[in-house]
Amino acid sequence: MQIPVDFENDPEYKEIREGLDPAFLEAASNGVELYLKGDWRGAKTAFSLALELRPSDGPVSHVMGYMKSFDFDVPKDWDGVRELDGY
């Protein structure tokens, strides 16, 4: 099940982003886009930059760990969706 979210207009999301370095937001956003498209090597580069700017970022670290478990090679059946364990 996919739930579409309009992140750009969501007030809670805007509040979370408040005060974050624009360079971090750009790198993280680029990483997400590349990750979803299946370019995990490119996503690794973008997320690495994001983590240089904000080393404690949990979501970026989590996705990096997931991709690392595949040695940054996208699974053959990747469709841009990852099922989360326990949900």
N, C-alpha and C positions, 0 to 999 in steps of 0.2 A: 504494500500500500504506500503510495506516495502522497504527501500532503504539500501542495504548493504554498509557498510563503513569499509574500511581497516584502523582502527584507528592506528595500530602500524606503518603504513607507511605514514600516512597523515601528511604533513608538518605543517598544522595549528594545528592539535591535538598535535603534538610533541612540538610546541611552547607553547601551553597552559600548558602542563605538566612540562615544564622547571621550575626548582626551587622548585617544590613541594616535600614535604617529601615523600621518598619512602614508608615509613610505611603507610602514608595516602593513597597513590596510591594503595597499596596492599589491605588495608581494604576496600576502595571504590570499587575496582575491584571485590573482593570477594563478597561484598554486591550486586553488579549488577548481578553477576552470580547466586547467591542464589535467588534473587528477580525474575529473569527471569525463573528459574526452579520451582518457586512456593514455595520455603522454606522461607516464609516471617519472621518467627521467627528467623531463622539463619541470614537472611538479616538484620533484626533489630539489631542483635548483631554486625555484621560487620560494618554497617553504624553508629552505636553508637560510635564505636571505631574511625571511620573516623572523626566523628564530634568532638570527644575529641581532635583530632589532628588538626582539621581545622574547628572550630565552625561556621565560616561564609560561608561554602560551600553551595551555592544555590542549585545545582542539587541534592546533597545528602539530604539536608533538604526537598526539594520538594518531593522526592520519599518517605522519611520517613513520611511526612504528608499524602501522599496518602495512604500508608499502614496503618497508624494510623486510617484513616477514616473507615477502615475495621477491626479495633482492631487487626491488624496484622494477621488476618485469611484470607488466600488466597481465593478469590471468587471461587465458584464451577466450573464456566465456564472459569477459567483462562487458557489462552493458550500462555502466555508469551508475549502478545502484549497488549498495552494499547492505546486506541484511545484518542488523546488529544482534549479537547474541543476547538472549534473555528477553527479547521484546516480541 
